[in-house]
């Protein structure tokens, strides 16, 4: 793909400038105040796909935010790759912790990114990684080197659970028919250690509400007699784990996949320094489930974490109240054989059962997703491995990731296709956090690598024909 690679080199500045414009649009799907910006971003993606050379580009409205679909069908006899990505982003809060405004992208050099990194919300997750595919396709098309059929499905609700994607897929099975789904929404181990993600954890996400008295009370007049919802919520949450950080919900581990000692040994061969890990996070110690390494704790073991907790008075100065209510958002990362519906129900039943009679408890389920593991002996995986070896100069390590992309199991169930997770971010890119960033090296490496995936995958599939 000599001409494609030359086109990429000649247009690097243009690609970067376009991404910077995309990052300026605050496409926060979780906040209705940004609905107009989310729609504007969908239009931006549509225009980019048209400019890149797709023959058909459509915006499909949903009950929530739009889905952008595009395709270039060369020949029905050739394989078809469906590229999935998302253009929505996480809220930027707390904005005051950003070193620069989250929707005013800037490039800064760091120790990990000496060539520079783009600091902006969505730079890595997933605008930067999604846009790599648009630009890689543009380069292949402009050079006359598109080797197979290509489809794009770029959605605007991934950060709120892809709530309308399932219906869209079921209603458009024929339109979305493909041989493989290609996603870049994951990471590599390091810029000198490529990897391909072969496993993801599932997710159960809930919100809990603890209600005591019918109004906030004077903590002097009523304190010591009336149950305090904030205190009680903290006690209830603390009881969800034991001294070994083992989750104490009955039945929680009943279906957890048992990973063999041999597989665990292989997993821990990946480059990892505990001291560097602690140093990068400015912590003195890790605090995971006893009996497992950090690499295991963050990939093959389920978790339970409080993502947010609030109640009572949190303004300036003092206000001595006994609050009426307390709230928390809790996420549980799941591993193969655990299902989000089952875990959500186990959590709900247990949490309600441990509530003292002095309060009322409400558990509201939010979005969830199944864990996924992809095999490494398929043409789909082999093409990814070959492409990364071509551009990185070394064979990538297959690695399970700790995050969740619920649509992977959806694609397999509805479209009957496997997914390849060929991401180019780093775990240190602060996705979902203040100062999210994406290295220029990673952005350009992705654009360079993706065309080889299409080439190698087409060659491998044609050998079978």
Secondary structure, 3 states (H helix, E strand, C coil): CHHHHHHHHHCHHHHHHHHHHHHCCCCECCCHHHHHHHHHHHHHHHHHHHHHCCCEEEEECCCCCCEEEEEECCCCCCCEEEEEEECCECCCCCHHHCCCCCCCCEEECCCCCCCCEEECCCCCCCHHHHHHHHHHHHHHHHCCCCCCEEEEEEECCHHHCCCCHHHHHHHCCCCCCCCEEEECCCECCECCECEEEEEECEEEEEEEEEECCCCCEECCCCCCCCCCHHHHHHHHHHCCECCCCCECCCCCCCCCCCCCHHHHHHHCCCCCCHHHHHHHHCCCCCCCCCCCCHHHHCCCCCCCEEEEEEECCCCCCCCCEECCEEEEEEEEEECCCCCHHHHHHHHHHHHHHCCCCCCEEEEEEEEEECCEECCCCCHHHHHHHHHHHHHHCCCCEEEECCCCCCHHHHHHHHCCCCEEECCCECHHHCCCCCCCEEEHHHHHHHHHHHHHHHHHHHHHHHHHC
